[in-house]
Amino acid sequence: MKILRALRAALVASFVSSALYAQPGRPAIQFPAEQDEEYMSLLEENIWRAGVSTCPYEYLPGAETPVPRGFTPFYISHYGRHGSRSGYARTTYSYVLDEFNRAYEADLLTEDGEAALTRIAQLVENHDEMDGRLTPRGQREHREIAARMYNKYKKVFRRGSHKVRAVSSISPRCIVSMGAFTGGLLAKDRSLDITLDTGNQFMKYCSSEDPESVTDAVRDVLKAYRGAFAPDVDTFLQRVFKDSDAAEVFLDDPEMLMRGLYTMARVSGSFDMDDFLLRLFTMEDLYHFSEYMCMDLYLRQCNSVEWGDIRMAPVQALVDDVIEKADYAITTGDIQADLRFGHDWQLLAFCSRIGIEGIGERRDHTTCLGWPGFLYTPFGGNIQMVFYHNRRGDVLVKFFINERETNLIGLEGGPYYYWEDVKDAWMYHPEMGEVEQIVKTAVPEVSGLCIAPDGVGFIAASDEKGLYRVSRRGETTEFFTEDAIDCEGVTVDPENGDVYYVEEGTQEVWRVIAPDYYNKELVCVLDEFGKDTNIGLEGITWYEDGEFFIGNQTMPAMLYRYSLTDGIVEQVEVKSLSEIADMCYDPQTGYLWIVDSERRTLNLCNIHGEMIHSYPVPFIDNAEAIWLDRINSCIWVGDDTSSNLYKIHFENL
């Protein structure tokens, strides 16, 4: 079922587009015009966050879930970004200093302008022509993180052989960070046996970077964003210059000066300077400057819809290292902690790859707007994986991002997870193969698919007439049909064989009663969205214990978990997909497969609709039905346009 063009046009009209990106045959990138209020409030709470990856480390302790009875901590696996460092001057520092000095000599600077000049000169002196050098503050950040780790987990460090292994990127700021951190541990306990190491071999898991192809593609998006939101140059000039009109003439490029000063201001906290330089900008400008930086980090380093599959590949080496070393520590009891020191890009990529909540969710270039990257990768940013065991040998692991308790989006439960479940989840990545078979059916517009109640063939939903039985060879017979019924999804209760389907527009869920399938009854109406439209209820799949998932197609793409006894148990807006065209729950893995016909993708998601992996199916014109066939290692996809079923092979399904 095609999206109504008029509704799509209305959605697009609410966006701001950038002409800078528009090229012949290439649509302009579009960004929502409105600001994210929560994001802005976070900036106002701490203005240093406007620097995003140059925000000094924030220790923000919160409530923690008590450790399950009988479990004690015994091992810590860690990855930490280097602490606060100097910036990268290139020509920016001298340019900004020269421009302010020229304005001072011309008596153009206001009192705030002269105060800014003093700080600019101090920052240049502090920098001392040394790019990316760890500052005293950066060392202090790591000593303090280490001290808190030791105080919190004394039982870990005081057991066994007291051995701690630490490795670092070959970057000097990471090596010094490693020294500061381990020094902080030794200050607490001189008996610790700590080994330090660095070298090119460790770079495989300490510092994988985004491929050049990703960097190039993201550059176009950032260029479009920068063109869409021009900074408030006038207000800036009025703050710094006595005569803003004269300043416009005096300066070669006022906007360039403004952006250059932001580059310096965002790193000034590394030297324990005050935040005066940042406060020269309006909060709206800091919002857009910081959002630009967050977009850059997310799209290049995280599991984005567009480039995540490419970026996640090289960080697998760190995942493997964490698993290998943790299993060794669990088996031998010989190691109390493994520490790794590297960079913001690796921290984000790793957290995204393993599904840390807040980082691992898949967003695209518009839905990543308002992503508060500064909460996840400040200077000194870190992930701590704390392992617990009991007398029976059960092993749990808990995750902390920047010392804040967090969850994994790929696993239910938490924040304490069984280690074996975590490993299984991290390593589960089905690989899509070839189309094994294309089956032609006589179903008018296949819009949903599930296994038949007797396990022989399928029940297919038709958005013209209802439900049809379809064999694996394509023979088609009517199952439960009515004239002019917009049936968009179908599922079966495995316990009693009742068949459920959703009707779009009326937003109704119906049950066709087993074993005769002559009669139906209304189950519920979900008409908060999509009433009397062609973008309403589009998919349904059985879950467990009298519950099923229902999907509203778009505007919004809403995922419901519905109980036959309790009604709506949960509803979440699915933001990592453009739509929900159909769904299939896999009870063996606990994952939900969702097909997105607009993007032409099959998507492995958790039960809250967060995308974990995505598989393109550009050869299917309008994929609107999906069913997982584990026995035959394949996924069946129905094409609404041709009424064909595609049998697609998957390895490791």
C-alpha positions in Angstrom: 0.0 0.0 0.0 1.5 3.3 -1.1 1.8 6.3 1.2 -0.6 9.1 0.3 1.4 11.7 -1.7 -0.5 14.6 -0.1 0.3 13.5 3.4 4.0 13.1 2.5 4.0 16.5 0.9 2.6 18.0 4.1 5.3 16.4 6.2 8.1 17.6 3.9 6.7 21.1 3.9 7.3 21.3 7.6 11.1 20.8 7.1 13.8 23.2 6.3 15.9 22.3 3.2 19.3 23.4 2.2 20.1 24.5 -1.3 23.8 23.9 -0.7 23.3 20.1 -1.0 20.9 20.2 -3.9 22.6 18.9 -7.0 21.1 17.7 -10.4 19.4 14.4 -9.8 20.0 14.6 -6.0 17.4 15.7 -3.6 18.2 18.4 -1.0 18.8 17.1 2.5 16.0 18.3 4.9 16.1 19.1 8.6 13.2 19.8 11.0 13.1 23.5 11.8 12.1 23.2 15.4 14.6 22.8 18.2 14.6 20.0 20.7 13.6 21.4 24.1 15.2 18.7 26.2 18.5 19.2 24.3 18.4 22.9 24.9 17.7 22.5 28.6 20.7 20.2 28.9 22.9 22.9 27.3 21.5 25.5 29.6 22.2 23.2 32.6 25.9 23.1 31.7 27.1 25.4 28.9 30.4 23.4 28.5 28.2 20.7 26.9 28.0 23.0 23.9 31.5 21.8 23.0 30.2 18.2 22.9 33.4 16.1 22.6 35.4 18.8 24.3 33.1 19.0 27.3 35.2 18.4 30.5 34.3 15.2 32.3 31.1 15.3 34.3 30.6 12.9 37.2 26.8 12.6 37.5 26.1 9.9 40.0 22.6 8.5 40.0 20.5 5.8 41.7 21.7 2.3 41.1 19.8 -1.0 41.1 20.9 -3.2 44.0 23.1 -6.2 43.2 21.1 -9.5 43.1 21.4 -11.5 46.3 24.3 -13.9 46.4 26.4 -12.1 43.8 29.6 -10.2 44.3 31.8 -8.2 41.9 35.0 -9.9 40.8 36.2 -8.4 37.5 36.0 -5.1 35.6 36.4 -4.5 31.9 36.9 -0.9 30.8 37.4 1.4 27.9 38.2 5.1 28.5 38.7 8.1 26.4 41.7 10.3 27.1 41.0 13.2 29.4 40.8 16.9 28.7 43.3 18.1 26.1 44.4 21.1 24.2 42.7 21.9 20.9 44.0 21.9 17.3 45.2 25.3 16.5 46.1 25.1 12.8 45.6 28.7 11.6 42.5 29.3 13.7 44.1 30.4 17.0 46.4 33.0 15.4 43.7 34.2 13.1 41.2 34.9 16.0 43.9 36.5 18.1 45.1 38.7 15.3 41.6 39.9 14.5 40.8 40.7 18.1 44.2 42.5 18.5 43.4 44.6 15.3 40.0 45.5 16.7 41.6 46.4 20.0 44.1 48.7 18.4 41.3 50.3 16.4 39.4 50.9 19.7 36.4 48.8 18.4 36.1 46.3 21.3 33.5 46.6 24.0 34.3 45.7 27.6 33.2 42.1 26.8 35.4 42.2 23.7 38.4 43.2 25.7 37.7 40.5 28.3 37.4 38.0 25.4 40.8 39.1 24.0 42.4 38.5 27.4 41.1 35.0 27.5 42.0 34.3 23.8 45.6 35.4 24.5 45.7 33.1 27.6 44.3 30.2 25.6 47.0 30.6 22.9 49.7 30.7 25.6 48.3 27.6 27.3 48.2 25.8 24.0 51.8 26.6 23.5 51.8 25.2 19.9 51.0 21.7 21.2 47.9 20.2 19.6 46.0 17.5 21.4 48.2 17.5 24.6 46.7 16.1 27.7 46.3 19.0 30.2 46.6 18.8 34.0 42.8 18.7 34.2 42.8 15.7 31.9 45.2 13.9 34.2 43.1 14.8 37.2 39.9 13.5 35.6 41.4 10.1 35.2 42.9 10.0 38.7 39.5 10.8 40.1 37.6 8.2 37.9 40.1 5.6 39.0 39.8 6.5 42.7 36.0 6.2 42.5 36.3 2.9 40.7 38.6 1.5 43.5 36.5 2.8 46.3 33.3 1.3 44.8 34.8 -2.1 44.0 37.4 -2.7 46.6 36.4 -6.4 46.7 37.5 -6.7 43.0 40.9 -5.2 43.5 41.7 -6.9 46.8 41.0 -10.4 45.6 43.2 -13.0 43.8 46.5 -11.9 42.4 45.6 -8.1 42.4 46.5 -8.0 38.6 45.4 -5.2 36.4 46.2 -5.0 32.7 46.2 -1.6 30.9 46.8 -0.9 27.3 46.6 2.3 25.3 46.5 3.9 21.9 49.9 5.1 20.8 48.6 8.7 21.1 50.6 10.5 23.8 47.4 11.9 25.4 46.1 8.4 25.8 49.3 7.0 27.2 49.5 9.9 29.8 45.8 9.2 30.6 46.6 5.5 31.2 49.4 6.6 33.5 47.2 9.0 35.4 44.4 6.4 35.8 46.7 3.6 37.0 48.5 6.1 39.2 45.1 6.8 40.8 44.6 3.1 41.5 48.1 2.8 43.0 47.5 5.8 45.2 44.7 3.7 46.7 46.5 0.4 46.8 50.2 -0.1 46.4 49.8 -3.9 46.3 48.2 -3.8 42.8 50.2 -5.6 40.1 49.6 -3.3 37.1 51.1 -3.8 33.7 51.1 -1.0 31.1 51.5 -1.4 27.4 51.0 0.4 24.1 51.9 -0.3 20.5 50.6 -0.6 16.9 49.0 -4.0 17.6 46.8 -2.6 20.3 45.5 0.1 17.8 43.3 -2.7 16.3 40.9 -2.4 19.2 41.9 0.9 20.9 41.5 3.1 17.9 39.5 1.9 14.8 38.2 4.9 12.8 35.4 5.5 10.4 36.1 4.5 6.8 36.9 7.3 4.4 33.7 6.6 2.4 31.6 7.3 5.5 33.5 10.5 6.3 33.0 11.8 2.8 29.3 11.0 2.8 28.7 12.6 6.2 30.6 15.7 5.0 27.8 16.4 2.6 25.1 16.1 5.3 27.1 18.5 7.6 27.5 21.0 4.8 23.8 21.0 4.3 23.1 21.4 8.0 25.5 24.3 8.2 23.9 26.0 5.3 20.4 25.5 6.8 21.1 27.3 10.1 23.1 30.5 9.8 24.5 31.9 13.1 23.3 35.2 14.6 26.3 37.3 13.5 24.6 40.6 14.4 24.1 39.8 18.0 27.6 38.5 18.4 29.1 41.6 16.9 27.0 43.8 19.1 28.3 42.0 22.2 31.9 42.2 21.2 32.3 45.4 19.2 31.3 49.0 20.0 30.0 49.6 16.5 28.7 46.4 14.9 28.2 48.2 11.5 31.8 49.3 11.6 32.9 45.8 12.6 31.1 44.4 9.5 33.3 46.5 7.3 36.4 46.1 9.5 36.4 42.3 9.5 37.1 40.3 6.5 34.5 37.6 7.4 32.5 38.1 10.7 31.0 34.6 10.5 34.4 33.0 10.1 35.6 34.9 13.2 32.6 33.8 15.1 33.1 30.1 14.3 36.8 30.4 15.0 36.1 31.8 18.4 33.7 28.9 19.1 36.4 26.5 18.2 38.6 28.0 20.8 35.9 28.6 23.4 34.7 25.0 23.4 38.1 23.7 24.5 39.0 26.4 27.0 37.6 24.3 29.9 40.5 21.9 29.4 42.7 24.5 31.0 40.3 25.2 33.9 39.4 28.5 32.4 35.9 30.0 33.0 33.1 29.8 30.5 33.1 33.4 29.5 34.0 32.8 25.8 31.1 30.4 25.3 28.7 32.9 26.8 29.5 35.4 24.1 27.2 33.4 21.8 23.4 33.1 22.0 22.0 29.8 23.2 20.4 29.3 19.8 23.8 29.5 18.2 25.4 27.2 20.7 22.5 24.8 20.1 23.2 24.7 16.3 27.0 24.6 16.7 26.8 21.7 19.2 24.1 19.9 17.2 26.4 20.0 14.2 29.1 18.4 16.3 26.7 15.8 17.7 25.6 14.9 14.1 29.2 14.6 13.0 30.0 12.2 15.9 26.8 10.1 15.5 26.7 9.7 11.8 30.4 8.9 11.5 30.9 6.8 14.6 27.6 5.3 15.7 25.2 2.8 14.2 23.4 5.2 11.9 20.8 4.1 9.4 22.9 5.3 6.5 26.4 4.2 7.5 26.2 2.2 10.7 26.8 -1.2 9.0 30.0 0.1 7.5 31.2 1.8 10.7 30.4 -1.2 13.0 32.7 -3.6 11.2 36.1 -2.3 12.3 35.0 -2.0 16.0 34.3 -5.7 16.2 38.0 -6.2 17.2 37.2 -4.4 20.5 34.1 -6.5 21.0 36.2 -9.6 20.5 38.9 -8.4 22.9 36.3 -7.7 25.6 34.8 -11.2 25.2 38.2 -12.9 25.1 39.7 -11.2 28.2 36.5 -11.5 30.2 36.2 -15.2 29.5 39.9 -15.6 30.5 39.3 -13.7 33.8 36.2 -15.7 34.5 37.9 -19.0 33.8 41.2 -18.4 35.6 40.4 -15.8 38.3 43.8 -14.4 37.6 42.9 -10.9 36.4 40.9 -8.3 38.4 40.6 -5.6 35.7 41.3 -4.9 32.0 41.7 -1.2 31.2 41.9 0.3 27.7 42.6 3.9 26.8 41.8 5.5 23.5 39.5 8.0 21.8 36.0 9.3 21.6 35.3 7.7 18.2 36.2 4.3 19.5 34.2 4.7 22.7 31.1 5.7 20.7 31.5 3.0 18.1 31.9 0.3 20.7 29.0 1.5 22.8 26.9 1.7 19.6 28.0 -1.8 18.5 27.1 -3.5 21.8 23.8 -1.6 22.1 24.3 0.8 25.0 21.1 2.7 25.7 21.2 6.2 24.3 24.0 5.4 21.9 23.1 2.1 20.2 19.8 3.2 18.8 19.8 3.5 15.0 18.9 7.0 13.8 19.2 8.7 10.4 20.5 12.2 9.5 17.3 13.8 10.7 16.3 11.7 13.6 19.8 12.0 15.1 19.0 15.7 15.6 18.7 16.4 19.3 20.9 13.5 20.2 22.9 14.7 23.3 26.3 13.3 22.4 27.9 15.4 25.1 26.4 13.1 27.7 28.3 10.1 26.2 31.7 11.3 25.0 33.1 14.1 27.1 36.8 14.2 27.8 37.5 11.2 30.0 34.3 9.4 28.8 34.3 5.8 29.7 32.4 2.5 29.8 32.8 0.2 32.7 31.6 -3.4 32.5 31.4 -4.9 36.0 31.2 -8.6 36.4 29.5 -10.5 39.3 29.4 -14.1 40.3 27.8 -16.3 42.8 28.8 -19.6 44.5 27.1 -21.6 41.7 29.3 -20.0 39.1 26.6 -17.9 37.5 28.1 -14.7 36.0 26.3 -11.4 35.6 27.5 -8.2 34.0 26.4 -4.6 34.5 27.2 -1.6 32.3 28.1 2.0 33.2 28.5 4.8 30.8 30.5 7.6 32.4 29.8 6.0 35.7 26.0 6.0 35.1 24.1 2.8 35.2 22.7 1.9 31.8 21.0 -0.9 29.8 21.5 -2.8 26.6 18.9 -2.2 23.9 19.4 -5.6 22.4 18.4 -7.5 25.6 15.4 -7.5 27.8 15.8 -7.1 31.6 18.9 -5.4 33.0 20.8 -3.7 34.3 22.2 -7.1 35.4 22.6 -9.5 32.5 23.8 -13.0 32.3 27.2 -12.9 30.6 26.3 -15.8 28.2 23.2 -14.0 27.1 25.2 -10.9 26.4 27.8 -12.8 24.3 25.0 -14.4 22.3 23.4 -11.1 21.7 26.7 -9.4 20.6 27.5 -12.2 18.2 24.0 -12.6 16.7 24.2 -11.1 13.3 22.3 -13.0 10.6 23.8 -12.6 7.1 21.5 -12.2 4.1 22.2 -14.4 1.1 20.6 -14.8 -2.3 16.9 -15.0 -3.2 16.3 -18.7 -3.3 12.8 -18.6 -4.9 10.2 -16.1 -6.2 6.7 -17.5 -5.8 3.8 -16.0 -7.7 0.5 -15.9 -5.9 -3.0 -14.9 -6.7 -3.5 -12.8 -3.6 -4.7 -9.3 -4.5 -1.8 -7.1 -3.1 0.0 -9.2 -0.5 0.1 -7.0 2.6 0.8 -9.4 5.5 2.0 -13.0 6.0 2.1 -15.7 8.7 2.3 -19.4 9.0 -1.0 -21.2 8.4 -2.7 -22.6 11.6 -2.0 -26.2 10.5 1.6 -25.4 9.6 1.1 -26.0 5.9 1.8 -23.0 3.8 0.9 -19.4 4.8 -2.0 -17.1 5.5 -1.6 -14.0 3.4 -3.4 -10.7 4.0 -4.8 -8.8 1.1 -5.6 -5.1 1.3 -8.5 -5.6 -1.1 -10.4 -8.6 0.2 -9.1 -10.2 3.4 -7.2 -13.5 4.1 -6.0 -16.1 1.7 -4.3 -19.5 2.1 -1.1 -19.8 0.0 1.1 -22.8 -0.5 4.8 -22.6 -0.8 4.4 -23.1 -4.5 1.9 -20.2 -4.8 -1.4 -22.0 -5.0 -4.0 -19.6 -3.6 -7.4 -20.2 -2.1 -9.7 -17.9 -0.1 -9.4 -18.4 3.7 -11.6 -15.6 5.1 -12.7 -12.9 2.7 -15.1 -10.0 2.5 -15.6 -7.3 -0.1 -13.7 -4.0 0.3 -11.8 -5.0 3.5 -8.4 -3.3 3.8 -6.6 -6.1 5.6 -2.9 -5.2 6.1 -1.5 -7.8 8.6 -2.2 -11.3 9.9 -1.0 -13.6 12.7 -2.0 -16.8 14.4 -2.3 -17.8 18.0 0.0 -20.9 18.2 -2.0 -22.3 21.1 -5.5 -22.5 19.7 -5.1 -21.6 16.0 -7.2 -18.4 16.1 -6.2 -16.0 13.4 -6.0 -12.2 14.0 -5.8 -9.5 11.4 -5.7 -5.7 11.3 -7.9 -3.5 9.1 -6.4 -0.2 8.1 -8.5 3.0 8.2 -11.0 1.6 10.6 -8.0 0.8 12.8 -9.6 -2.4 14.0 -8.1 -5.7 15.1 -10.3 -8.8 14.4 -10.2 -12.4 15.4 -11.2 -15.2 13.1 -12.2 -18.1 15.3 -10.8 -21.6 15.0 -11.3 -24.3 14.0 -13.9 -23.6 11.4 -12.8 -19.9 10.6 -16.4 -19.0 9.6 -16.9 -16.3 12.2 -15.0 -13.3 13.4 -15.2 -11.0 16.4 -13.8 -7.5 17.1 -10.8 -7.5 19.5 -10.0 -3.8 19.7 -9.9 -0.4 17.9 -6.6 1.6 18.0 -7.6 4.8 16.3 -5.4 7.4 18.1 -3.5 7.6 14.8 -4.4 6.7 11.2 -8.2 6.8 11.4 -9.7 6.9 7.9 -6.3 7.1 6.2 -4.0 4.8 4.3 -1.2 5.1 6.8 -2.8 3.3 9.7 -2.6 -0.2 11.2 -0.3 -2.2 8.9 1.1 -5.2 10.8 0.5 -7.7 13.5 2.5 -10.6 14.9 1.9 -13.0 17.9 4.2 -12.4 20.9 3.5 -14.6 23.9 1.0 -15.3 26.8 -2.0 -13.8 25.0 -0.1 -10.8 23.6 0.7 -9.6 20.2 2.4 -6.6 18.5 0.5 -4.2 16.3 2.1 -1.6 14.0 0.8 1.7 12.8 2.5 2.4 9.5 3.6 6.0 9.9 3.0 9.6 11.1 3.8 8.2 13.6 5.2 4.7 13.1 3.8 3.4 16.4 4.4 0.0 17.8 1.8 -1.4 20.2 2.1 -4.4 22.5 -1.4 -5.5 23.1 -2.8 -8.0 25.7 -6.1 -9.8 25.2 -6.8 -9.4 28.9 -5.2 -6.0 29.8 -5.3 -4.0 26.5 -2.4 -1.9 25.5 0.6 -2.9 27.6 3.1 -0.6 25.8 3.2 1.8 22.9 6.4 3.3 21.5 7.1 5.5 18.5 9.6 3.7 16.2 12.1 6.4 15.1 14.8 4.3 13.5 12.4 3.3 10.7 10.4 5.4 8.2 7.4 3.0 8.6 6.1 -0.3 9.9 4.9 -2.3 6.8 4.7 -5.7 8.6 6.3 -7.6 11.5 7.3 -11.0 12.6 8.3 -11.9 16.1 11.0 -14.6 16.6 10.4 -16.4 19.9 13.7 -18.2 19.7 15.8 -15.0 19.8 13.3 -12.6 21.3 13.8 -10.2 18.4 11.2 -8.5 16.2 11.6 -8.4 12.4 10.0 -5.3 10.8 9.8 -4.6 7.1 10.1 -1.0 5.9 8.7 -0.7 2.4 9.7 2.9 1.9 13.3 2.3 2.6 13.1 -1.2 1.1 14.7 -2.8 4.1 14.2 -5.8 6.5 15.1 -4.8 10.0 16.1 -6.8 13.0 14.8 -4.9 16.1 14.2 -5.4 19.8 10.7 -5.7 21.0 10.5 -1.9 21.5 11.2 -1.3 17.8 14.8 -0.2 18.2 16.7 -1.3 15.1 19.8 -3.5 15.6 20.6 -4.6 12.0 19.2 -3.7 8.7 19.1 -5.6 5.4 18.4 -3.8 2.0 15.9 -5.4 -0.4 16.0 -2.9 -3.3 14.8 -5.7 -5.7 11.3 -5.7 -4.0 9.1 -2.9 -5.2 6.8 -2.7 -2.2 7.7 -5.1 0.6 4.7 -5.2 2.9 4.7 -8.8 4.3 7.3 -10.7 6.3 7.6 -14.2 7.9 10.6 -15.8 9.5 11.2 -19.5 8.4 13.9 -20.7 10.7 13.7 -24.3 9.7 14.6 -23.4 6.2 17.0 -20.6 7.1 15.1 -18.0 5.2 12.8 -15.1 5.4 9.7 -14.8 3.2 8.8 -11.3 2.0 5.6 -10.4 0.2 5.5 -7.7 -2.5 2.3 -5.7 -2.5 2.9 -4.6 -6.1 3.4 -8.0 -7.8 1.8 -10.2 -5.2 5.0 -12.3 -5.3 6.6 -14.0 -2.3 10.4 -13.8 -2.1 12.2 -16.6 -0.3 15.5 -15.0 0.9 18.3 -17.1 2.4 19.9 -16.1 5.7 23.0 -17.6 7.3 23.1 -17.7 11.2 19.4 -17.0 11.4 
